[in-house]
Amino acid sequence: MSDANTIGFAGLSHLGIVYSMAAAARGFSVLAFDERLGVAEGLAAGRFPISEPGLEDAFVKHHVRIKYSADASLLSGCPLIFVTLDVSTDDANNSDLAPLESLIDRVSAVAAPETVLVLMSQVPPGFCRRLACRLPASLRLFYQVETLVFGNAVERAVRPERYMVGCAETDSGLPTLYRRYLKAFDCPVLPMRYESAELCKIAINCFLVSSVSTSNTLAEICGKIGADWSEIVPALRLDRRIGPHAYLNPGLGIAGGNLERDLATVQRLAAEYGSDARIVTGWQEKSRYDRDWTLRTLHHTGVLASPSHASVALWGLAYKADTASTKNSPAFAVLRALPQYKFRAYDPQAKIGTGFPFVDVYTSALEAVQGSTALLIMTPWKEFSNVTPRELIARMASLRLIDPYRVLDRNLFSESGFEYHCLGA
Amino acid sequence: MLVHRFESPTVPSRIVLLGSNGFLASQLRCTFEVARLAYRAIGSKEVDLIDGASTDQLAQIVRFEDALVVTSALTPEKGRDPATLIKNLRMIENLAMLLGRQPCAHIIYVSSDGVYASRSSLIAEDSPCETGDIYGVAHVVREKMLLQACQKADVPLAIVRPGAIYGSGDTHNSYGPNRFVRTALKDGKIVLFGGGEERRDHIHVRDVANLIQRCLVHRSAGVLNAVTGKAWSFRAVAEKVTAALGCPILIQELPRTGTITHRHFDITARLRAFPDFQATTLEEGLAETVSGVANAREEGLT
């Protein structure tokens, strides 16, 4: 299937899986490469290590245009290669760039002269300029900012809002092949220098975090003065300076890893270059405080008073809905804080892992609430919103709901005799 | 943030309580007795920590397996001046010298929420210790001195920073619940600065002792704010005192001299350390205090 127009994707983690599929969905022939054991083989068989709405459907429709391979030499036939390995972070949200650098070396060694190499992985400012210096002069390097959103990644990759492309020099234009590829997605393309593109991604995330932090701050005050944040949000969305898609829903801090990584990068840059980044420290501290809202609410409701009598049902382990990712998940923060208590957990996709002997995992939400003294809804999975008061009344020992995201109908459950706690009211 | 050396409660072989006669120390003695914990209380009459000889004296008493609870301090009513500050530091200097000679199993240092800045904010254990008050400075420096000595001697150190402690038996007369109860009983009135709008976290002395006991049995190390997590205005406290007394009390307002500052605490670290701890409600605590102070008055103790 390889031809002169085959687009290469190297590194098949979340980013590579989704973007290679988007390329196929837009009609391109794709060579998706990853030489880690079993990765290409599993993907070729339709076994995805990630969960994204629409991914399996897209595979059914478009897999004929994708060749998954562990053979790096095949990349030599691709004039345009995207490097799409996700960069993992440690507990302090620092990036581990070594696997990415190793992959780039592998790709650049086999890429044909004049190949256009497009880096999409999450790299800190300065990375691309340094990389361009050490790559063979026959390769042209670009940096395409990824704005993957877990749980909505396929949709955003197939129908992007815009492309931000980092270039060595902005006045030399994009190569024809790359330009033609981007044009197929029918959205604005914003060329900029490498450093701007690298910082652009961080800038987007900083604005998201500031919205989240502001919303959480005001939502908490709402709860204390008798206001309701959900009544205020529509007014904010109608304000052009804020907008209909702003991150205004209160939540349990930032999680998932990417936002945290970018905040750590800003702090590092500010320290290195002498800028005032105390606001970033404030966001981080605020996020930790927001994450622990559930713990404080459990205390205020008296659930923690007697460890031997508490049996807490916990719905949702993932850090957000429609993903199996648990990186920095608030659910795990609660579990780690309360090993003396008995938990009954359920999540449609995420796994509990090891180290939680005090947590029993169930295969349905209603099984998990059986005999519980409180129900925590830690991830706003849609399926939870279908549960009725009657179903919970029949199973729970105490009618206490801690529902930060308002998955359930507050009025309905309050009127049905539940003690109901949520963010923002 | 506290880290427990013992996940399951383990009774220390003996507790040495430094400062035995203060408000909190008295409560600690009660708590230890009720819990049947072996302890040795040492007051300043027996060993004066300000005196350099105290190191030798304590070296004769303290054993390797002991847990030390340090409540000794010259409180603000003894002086908010450089001389008192130096004496307070001298006490810890002598104690640090003791640790160099005779390490022990665990130390709990009772500090103060005075280490934090007085501006309005939500305070947590990792909030900056930026006090402008010389008594607060004393505790900041004492904490650092002890931390250094404990690190050197490999002794786990828990720093407990209580908020505004109240309860019957309080020997101080600072602005707040105890003064309100006393003046209400004695004069039938409570005097507020301004409208008493400032909010503070008032913790019952028994709760502070309870938290210290928990730190002891878990051999905890780190910092813990001994607070309830609920701040009340002085006006609300005055009204609750009045309600507890069950008779009309005049609440008088004096012209305000300073700006209004509030003090709230984030108790997340405490919830992680001791999730099942439940603080006494202010209503319960004040009712007990009213009853205790009234009984003491009848017995001519105050």
HADDOCK unambig.tbl for C-alpha pairs under 7 A between the chains (distance, minus, plus):
assign (segid A and resid 292 and name CA) (segid B and resid 268 and name CA) 6.91 0.50 0.50
assign (segid A and resid 296 and name CA) (segid B and resid 268 and name CA) 6.60 0.50 0.50
assign (segid A and resid 304 and name CA) (segid B and resid 275 and name CA) 6.08 0.50 0.50
assign (segid A and resid 304 and name CA) (segid B and resid 276 and name CA) 5.09 0.50 0.50
assign (segid A and resid 305 and name CA) (segid B and resid 276 and name CA) 4.47 0.50 0.50
assign (segid A and resid 305 and name CA) (segid B and resid 277 and name CA) 6.67 0.50 0.50
assign (segid A and resid 305 and name CA) (segid B and resid 278 and name CA) 6.62 0.50 0.50
assign (segid A and resid 306 and name CA) (segid B and resid 276 and name CA) 6.17 0.50 0.50
assign (segid A and resid 307 and name CA) (segid B and resid 276 and name CA) 6.85 0.50 0.50
assign (segid A and resid 337 and name CA) (segid B and resid 272 and name CA) 5.27 0.50 0.50
